[in-house]
Amino acid sequence: MNKKLFGTTSVLALVAIAGCGGGTDTQDSADAGSIVIQGYSGVFQDNFQKAVIDPFTKKFPDIKVTYNGMGNSADNLASLRSAKSAPEADVAIMDLSVSDTANKSDLFQPLDPAKVPNMKDIDKRGQVDGNYGPAVTFDSLVLIYNDKVNPAPTKWESLWDPKYKGRIVVPSHPDIQGTGLMLIENAKAGGDYSNSVDPGVKRLQDLAPSVQTWAPQPDQYTLVQSGTADLAIAWNARAQFYADESKGKMKVAIPDDETIFQINTINLVKNSPSPEAAQTFINYALGPESQATFTDTMYYAPTNTKAKPSNAALGRTAADPKKIDKVLDVDWTVVAQKRDDWTQIWRRQILADS
């Protein structure tokens, strides 16, 4: 039975792709031009290049693609704001809770459905009102653990096991990993986050004495793989990728109970220098073939309902048909509106107890 956190999911994409309309390049066309994409750096960039950009440039050789890696969505947003009067990027990939802010800040513009026909096949959880950038990837919150943990965790409850006291890593709010764990625990306790997160906060207060760090440096993947920490919450795609690289030192558990989707949207930058070519790329990135390839490459769940990744790759995501009903519906626009209030709650009631 699908358990919903909020009646109607309104999701904003994490990947923003540069601009439609308002461009100054009169030579721009759907099949030619130069576009700049701003998105996550590191392994995301490496694998997105391999799975999406390289095949795209092979199919559209007259479109040159440059990818500028950003540390996170906040960095991406800051860069776009600083260049608002003269945008250099055409496409932006970012977390939906941040792209909501970008949409309201007039940094992005709607896509043309005639130029991005693959939008119509995007899962309803990844559609955005007004034809703004839709979801390009779904990720989910998971547990990661090192090879010394026995038995393997199957539920979030493992985080509260006393034997792991001082060996837990939880990135704190406003990082949405910490926010996600709060929402999950809130829902399990019967709470409605649009009204109150008190039940979730109480659970994290109980967890606080066991948390080794709320601001993992280096990241939790490294801490768990090295044995410095035993358990952590993490995003599935990167966790699966690093688990393969670790050769068994780090493992991933998609819990048997509720989880949340983290949604990346692909957005068109307002006044993009090459809006036509940018939309050609966005349409390609949303297509079933590239969606399936990226799932097979890095375990992001596809957002296009017609994508057919391998069963092996899909089984390592929360979009597996056996697991999808446990994904909670979250209205990330509501979460964004409550971010500042929740930050104060975390500081005073959760982190203060650590």
C-alpha positions in Angstrom: 0.0 0.0 0.0 1.4 3.3 -1.1 1.8 5.7 1.9 1.7 9.3 1.0 3.2 12.2 2.9 1.2 14.7 0.9 -1.8 14.3 -1.3 -0.6 15.8 -4.5 3.1 15.5 -5.3 4.5 18.5 -6.9 8.1 17.9 -7.9 10.7 20.1 -9.4 13.5 18.9 -11.3 17.0 18.6 -10.2 18.6 19.0 -13.5 18.1 22.4 -15.2 18.9 22.8 -18.8 19.6 26.2 -20.3 17.3 28.5 -21.9 14.4 28.8 -24.1 13.6 32.0 -25.8 15.2 35.4 -25.3 18.5 34.2 -26.7 20.8 36.4 -28.7 22.3 33.7 -31.0 20.4 34.2 -34.3 22.2 31.1 -35.7 20.8 28.8 -33.0 18.7 25.9 -34.3 17.4 22.7 -32.9 20.3 20.7 -34.5 23.2 23.1 -34.2 24.9 25.4 -31.8 26.9 25.3 -28.5 25.3 24.7 -25.1 26.6 24.8 -21.6 25.2 22.5 -18.9 25.7 23.2 -15.2 25.2 20.2 -12.9 26.7 18.0 -10.2 30.5 17.4 -10.5 32.4 14.2 -9.6 31.0 10.8 -10.4 27.7 12.3 -11.6 29.4 14.3 -14.2 31.6 11.4 -15.3 28.8 9.1 -15.8 26.3 11.6 -17.2 29.0 12.4 -19.8 29.4 8.8 -20.7 25.8 7.7 -20.6 24.0 10.8 -22.0 26.3 13.5 -23.4 28.6 11.4 -25.5 25.7 9.5 -27.3 23.9 12.8 -27.8 26.9 14.5 -29.5 27.3 11.4 -31.7 23.6 11.8 -32.8 23.8 15.6 -33.0 27.4 16.3 -34.1 26.7 20.0 -34.9 25.8 20.7 -31.2 28.8 21.3 -29.0 28.2 20.5 -25.3 30.3 21.8 -22.4 29.6 20.5 -18.9 30.5 22.8 -15.9 30.6 20.8 -12.7 29.1 22.3 -9.6 29.6 21.1 -6.0 25.9 21.0 -5.2 22.6 22.6 -6.1 23.2 25.6 -3.9 26.4 26.4 -5.8 24.6 26.0 -9.1 21.9 28.4 -8.0 24.4 31.0 -6.8 26.2 30.8 -10.2 23.0 31.3 -12.1 22.0 34.2 -10.0 25.3 35.9 -10.5 24.9 35.6 -14.3 21.2 36.4 -14.5 21.7 39.5 -16.5 23.9 37.8 -19.1 23.5 34.0 -18.8 26.3 31.8 -19.9 24.6 28.4 -19.2 21.8 26.9 -21.1 20.9 23.9 -19.0 21.0 23.4 -15.2 20.7 20.2 -13.3 19.7 20.6 -9.6 17.7 19.3 -6.8 14.0 20.0 -7.1 13.8 21.9 -3.8 16.4 24.3 -5.2 15.0 24.5 -8.7 11.7 25.6 -7.1 13.6 28.6 -5.8 15.2 29.2 -9.2 11.8 29.1 -10.9 10.4 31.6 -8.4 13.6 33.8 -9.0 12.8 33.9 -12.7 16.1 32.1 -13.6 14.4 29.4 -15.6 11.7 29.4 -18.2 9.1 26.9 -19.4 10.0 24.3 -22.0 8.1 24.1 -25.3 6.2 20.8 -25.4 6.5 20.7 -29.2 10.3 20.8 -28.8 10.5 18.5 -25.8 7.9 15.9 -26.6 9.4 13.4 -24.1 8.0 15.5 -21.3 4.6 13.9 -21.8 6.1 10.5 -20.8 7.6 11.6 -17.5 6.2 10.0 -14.3 3.7 12.2 -12.6 6.0 12.4 -9.6 8.4 14.2 -11.9 6.1 16.6 -13.7 6.3 20.3 -12.9 3.4 22.8 -13.4 3.8 25.3 -16.2 6.1 23.1 -18.3 9.1 24.0 -16.1 12.0 21.6 -16.1 10.8 18.1 -15.2 12.6 15.3 -13.3 15.5 13.8 -15.1 16.5 11.3 -12.4 14.9 9.8 -9.3 17.2 8.8 -6.4 16.2 7.4 -3.0 17.4 7.5 0.6 19.2 4.3 1.6 21.4 2.8 4.4 25.0 2.1 3.7 27.1 0.0 6.0 30.6 -1.5 6.2 31.5 -5.2 5.9 31.8 -5.6 9.7 28.1 -4.9 10.2 26.2 -8.2 10.9 23.4 -8.9 10.4 22.9 -6.6 7.4 20.4 -3.8 8.2 16.9 -4.1 6.6 15.1 -1.2 8.2 15.8 2.3 9.4 15.5 1.1 13.0 19.0 -0.2 12.7 20.2 3.3 13.2 18.9 3.3 16.7 20.6 0.0 17.7 22.7 0.7 20.8 25.6 -1.3 19.5 26.2 1.3 16.8 26.3 4.2 19.2 28.9 6.8 18.1 29.3 5.0 14.7 26.4 6.6 12.8 26.6 9.3 10.1 23.6 11.5 9.3 24.0 14.6 7.1 21.9 17.2 8.9 19.1 19.5 7.6 19.1 21.6 5.5 20.8 18.8 3.6 17.8 16.9 2.4 19.2 13.6 3.5 18.7 14.6 7.1 15.4 16.2 6.1 14.3 13.0 4.4 15.0 10.8 7.5 13.0 13.2 9.6 10.1 13.0 7.1 10.3 9.2 7.0 10.2 8.9 10.8 7.5 11.5 11.0 5.3 9.5 8.6 6.0 6.2 10.4 4.7 7.9 13.6 1.5 9.0 11.8 2.5 12.7 11.5 1.7 15.1 8.6 4.8 17.2 7.9 2.7 20.0 6.4 1.4 20.6 9.9 4.1 19.3 12.2 7.3 17.4 12.3 7.3 16.9 16.0 7.2 13.1 15.8 10.1 13.0 13.4 12.1 15.4 15.5 11.5 13.3 18.7 12.9 10.3 16.9 16.0 12.2 15.8 16.5 13.5 19.3 16.6 9.9 20.4 19.2 9.1 17.7 21.4 12.1 18.4 23.7 10.5 21.0 24.6 7.8 18.5 25.5 10.1 15.7 29.3 10.4 15.1 28.9 13.4 12.8 26.1 15.4 11.3 28.4 17.1 8.8 30.5 14.3 7.3 34.0 15.4 6.2 34.9 13.5 4.2 31.6 12.2 2.9 29.7 9.3 4.5 30.6 7.0 1.7 34.3 7.4 2.5 33.7 7.2 6.3 31.8 3.9 6.0 34.1 2.3 3.5 37.2 3.1 5.6 35.5 1.6 8.7 35.4 5.0 10.6 31.6 4.7 10.7 29.4 1.6 10.6 26.1 3.0 9.3 25.0 6.1 7.4 22.1 7.4 5.4 23.0 8.2 1.8 21.7 8.5 -1.7 21.2 5.2 -3.5 22.8 6.0 -6.9 26.2 7.1 -5.5 26.0 4.4 -2.8 25.5 1.7 -5.4 28.3 3.1 -7.5 30.8 3.4 -4.6 29.7 -0.1 -3.3 30.8 -1.6 -6.6 34.1 0.3 -6.4 34.8 -0.7 -2.8 34.8 -4.4 -3.7 32.6 -5.3 -0.7 34.0 -3.0 1.9 30.8 -0.9 1.7 27.3 -2.2 1.1 23.9 -0.8 0.4 20.5 -1.6 2.0 17.3 -0.3 0.4 15.2 -0.5 3.6 12.1 -2.7 3.6 10.1 0.2 4.9 9.4 3.7 3.7 11.8 5.9 1.8 11.7 9.1 -0.2 12.7 10.0 -3.8 15.3 12.7 -4.3 14.4 14.3 -7.6 16.8 16.0 -10.0 15.2 18.2 -12.6 16.5 19.4 -15.9 15.8 23.1 -16.5 16.1 25.6 -19.3 17.9 28.8 -18.3 16.0 32.0 -19.0 17.6 33.9 -21.9 19.8 31.0 -22.7 22.3 31.7 -25.5 21.2 28.6 -27.4 17.6 27.8 -26.4 16.8 25.6 -29.4 19.8 23.4 -29.1 19.3 23.3 -25.3 15.8 22.0 -25.7 17.0 19.4 -28.2 19.4 18.2 -25.5 16.8 18.2 -22.8 14.4 16.2 -24.9 17.2 13.7 -25.5 18.1 13.5 -21.8 14.4 12.8 -21.0 14.1 10.1 -23.7 13.6 6.5 -22.8 16.9 5.3 -24.3 19.2 7.8 -22.4 17.1 7.3 -19.3 17.6 3.6 -19.4 21.3 4.0 -20.1 21.9 6.3 -17.2 20.0 3.8 -14.9 22.2 1.0 -16.1 25.3 3.1 -15.7 24.7 4.7 -12.3 21.5 3.4 -10.7 19.4 6.5 -10.9 15.8 5.4 -11.3 14.4 6.5 -14.7 11.7 9.2 -14.8 10.5 8.3 -18.3 7.7 5.7 -17.9 8.8 4.2 -21.3 12.4 3.6 -20.3 13.5 0.0 -20.0 16.7 -0.3 -18.0 18.0 -3.8 -17.2 16.2 -5.7 -14.5 19.5 -6.0 -12.6 20.0 -2.2 -12.5 16.3 -1.4 -11.8 16.4 -3.9 -8.9 19.1 -1.8 -7.2 16.8 1.2 -7.1 13.6 2.1 -5.1 11.8 2.1 -8.5 11.9 -1.7 -8.5 8.2 -2.8 -8.8 8.6 -4.7 -5.5 9.7 -1.5 -3.7 8.0 1.4 -5.4 4.9 1.3 -3.1 7.2 2.2 -0.1 8.2 5.5 -1.7 6.5 8.4 0.2 5.0 11.3 -1.8 6.6 14.5 -0.8 5.6 18.0 -1.9 9.0 19.6 -2.1 7.6 23.0 -2.6 6.1 22.7 0.9 9.4 21.4 2.2 11.2 24.4 0.6 8.8 26.8 2.3 9.5 25.3 5.7 13.3 25.0 5.3 14.1 28.0 7.5 11.7 27.0 10.3 13.0 23.5 10.3 16.6 24.7 10.4 15.9 26.4 13.7 14.2 23.3 15.0 17.2 21.2 14.1 19.6 23.6 15.7 17.7 23.9 19.0 16.2 20.5 19.4 18.4 17.9 17.6 21.9 19.2 17.1 21.9 20.8 20.5 21.5 17.4 22.0 24.5 15.9 20.2 
